[in-house]
Amino acid sequence: MERTTFGSGLLAVGLATVAVALFEFGTKIPRLTGVGVGAGAVVALLGLASVLGYGFDPEGENRLVGVLVVFGSVAAFGLLVTGLMHAIE
């Protein structure tokens, strides 16, 4: 997978997480709003950094950033799915 494609996907997941957290978590689960916005913002920033050529490099020396990107994107995706499940209820 190309770095810019990966970064664009992370950016989209991060921004979607922020949007869902602001819209849904504030009404159904107010305590998760800050967590969702924070996690989404971090993932979006990491995605933007990857698009610009920084950040995730699985074959280089930046493996710690790669681990943070993977765990951050999984956390943000989990929050996004949680928000969507509450929206469907």
Protein Blocks (a to p, Z undefined) as FASTA:
>chain_A
ZZklmmmmmmmmmmmmmmmmmmmmmmmmmmlmmmmmmmmmmmmmmmmmmmnopajafklm
klmmmmmmmmmmmmmmmmmmmmmmmmmZZ
